[in-house]
Amino acid sequence: MSLFGLRVITSAFSPPFEMAQLREQLIAAGAESWLLVFASGISLGTVMSFHTRSSLVTFGATAMIPSVQADAFFVEIGPLVAALLLAGRVGSGIGAVLANMRATEQIDAIESLSVDSFKFLVVPRVLACVIALPILTLLMDFCGLFGGFLSEHFNSHISLSLYFVRAFDDLGWSNFIPPVLKTTVFGFIIGAVSSYFGYTTNEGANGVGRAATNSVVLSSLLIILADVILIRCIFFVFPDSAI
């Protein structure tokens, strides 16, 4: 699988570039996933605000709720949850589609036309995940903040402008940029792992469901493992983000 991922990286920077396929996969990975991310962000933000308020109200620190919410979403919750959602929705689809194409010999037909099936099918899907996930993560972050605002507005009638001023008051670039960049790694994991199971299956029709399941399971596990490693790297390179 590591050689498969390395081949994706080298193929992504060598012509020909399948821009039409990339646009199609961006729509499938990004544009068709926004509603799931939007709903999840609003829901998580609202629930988290309720729990945060119940803890901070004891100390009379309810004014810190927007700041706590923003830090939690931008640093950890947004990137991780968005990646897991994309792994479930897009990763399973990539694995199933490529496995079905392999089982029905569509990939062999593409190669018979002297077309590099790897660059045509795999690389655009991986790049689409790498590009789409940071955008979906930002959507998740701001939806989470807006969900927190709805909860706080119901409890304290805080204005939207004041809520966002407090939310971003202590959030610097060291808290904002690294987690978003981290999602590019998550996107690569989702695209590469899912494509690997779909593209390399040799079990015929029985391998389609197995490829979809394995894509989601292994992608999710690797995302969680990578998150632990990357967060330590971020704290080392950007020590201010650990405060």
N, C-alpha and C positions, 0 to 999 in steps of 0.2 A: 504493500500500500504506500510506503514511503517513496518508492520509485515511481509509482503512479502520480503522486503529488508533485514530485520533482519534474516529471514529464509535463504536467499541467503548467508549471511555472515557465519552463523553457519554451513550450509551445505558445504560450500567451504573448511572448515578445518576438515571435518570428512570423513573417507573413506566410500565407495570406490571412487577413483579419476578417472574420465572419461577422461583419457589423449588423447585417440583417438578422442573423440568428441571435446576436447579443441583444438587439432591441426587443425581439420577441420574448426572450427569456427574462429580460428586465421587467416586462409587463407581467409575466407570470409570477416572478419572484417578488416584485415590489408593488406594482399598481394593484394587483389582485389580493395583496396581503394587508393593505392598509387598514381595512375595516376591522379585522381581527386584532391588530395592534392597537388601534384607536379604542376599541371597546375594552380591551384588557388594561390599557393605561388608565382610562377613566375609572374603571372598577378598582384597580390596585391603589390608585391615588386616593380615592375616597375612603377605602377601608383602612389604609395606612394612616390617614389623617385622623380617623376616629381613634385608633389605638395610640397614636402619638399624643393626641390631646389628653386622653385618659391618664397618661403617664406624666406629662408636663404640667397639667393643671394643679397637681399636688404641690409643686414647687413654685407656682405662680409664674411659670415661664412659657405661657402659651404664645407669646410673641415670637418664640423661636421655632414654632411649628413650620412655617414656610421654609426657613433655612434648613431644618432637618430633613424636610421632604425633598428639597432640591438636591441636597448632598447625597441622600440615599439613592434617588433615582438616577442622577447623572453619573455617579461613580459606580454603582453596582446593580441596582434593580433593573434599570432600563436596558443596559447591554445584555445582561444575562437572560432576562425574561424574553426580550425580543429575539435573541438567538435561539432559545428553546422553542419559541413559537414557530420561527422560520424552519427549524429542523423538523418539527412535526408536520407542518403544512407543505413546505416546498421540498424538503429532503425526501420524504416518502414519495412524492410525485416524481422527482428525478429518478430515484431508484426504480420505481415501477415502470416508468416510460422507457427508460433505456433497457431494462430487462425484457420488456415486451418486444422492443425492437430487435433485441438479440435473439429472442425465442422465435420470432416470425421471420428471421433472416433479413430484416430491413437493413441492418448494418452491413451485412455482406453485400447487399445490393448497392449500397452507397459506395462501398469500396470497389465494386466492379466497374464503377464509372470513373475510376481513378481519382476519387475524392478522399482526402484524409478524414476518415470518420471520427477520429479522436479530436481533431481541431474543429470539425464541423458540429459535433454533438456535445463533447465533454467541456472543452474550453469555454464556450459561451455560457454554459450553465454555471460553471464555477465563477467566472467573472461577474455574472449577474448577481450571484449571492454576495460576492465581495463588495459590489457597488451598492446593492439594495439594502443590505443590513445596517450600515451606518445611518442611512436616511430613515429607515424604519425605527432605529434606536432613538433618534432625535424626536420622531413623532411620539414614541412611547414616553420619553422623558417629559415633553411638554403636556401630553395628555394626562400623565400622572400628576403634574403640578396643577393642571386645571381641575382634575378630580379632587385634589386636596383643597383647592380654592372653593369648590362647590360645598364641600363639607364644612370648611371654616366660615364661609359666608352664611350658612344655615345656623351656625352656632354663635358667631360673634359679629356678623354683618360687616366683615372686613371688605374693603373695596378691592377690585381686581388689580388696580395699579399699586396699591400699598402691599398687597400680597406678593406680587412679583418683585417689588423693590426689596422686600425683606428676604425673599427666596434667593436672589442673586447677590445680596449684600456681601456674603462671605464666600462666594463661589468664584474662584479665580481660574485662569486658563489652565493651570496645572491640575485642576479638578475636572476640567471640561474636555480638553483635547485628548489626553491619553485614553480615557475610557471609550471615546468614539473610535479612535484608531484601533483599540482592542477588538472592536467588532469586525474589523476587516479580517482579522485572524479567525474569528468565529465563522464569518462568512465563507472563508476558504475551507475550513473544516467541513462545513455543511455540504458545500458543493463538491469537494473532492471525495469525501467519504461516500456520499450518495451516488455519485457518478461511478465510483469504483465498484460498488456492489451491483449496480445496474449494468455497467458496460462489460464486466468480466464474468457475469453469470453464465453457466453452461448447463443449467438444470431444466431448460425448456420452460414450458408454461408454469411448472411448479415453482420455478425460481423467481417469478414475478412478485408474489406476495412475500417471499422470504427476503428478497432484495429490498423491498419497501420497509419491512420490519427492521432488518439489520441496519439500514441507513439511519433510521430514527434513533435506534438504541445506541449505536456506536457514536453517532454524531453528538448526541446529548451527553454521553459519558466523556467524550473528548473535550467538549465545550466546558464542562464543569472542571475537568482537570486543567485545561489551559487557563481557565479563569484564575485558579489558585496560583499558577506559575506567573501569569502576566501581572497580576495585582502586586506580587512581590517585586517584579521588575519595575513596575510603575513607581512604587514607593521608594525604590533605590534610585531611580533616575530623577524623580520628582518628589523629594522628601516632603515638600510642603503639602502635597496631596494626602499625606498620611495623618496630618493634624486634624 
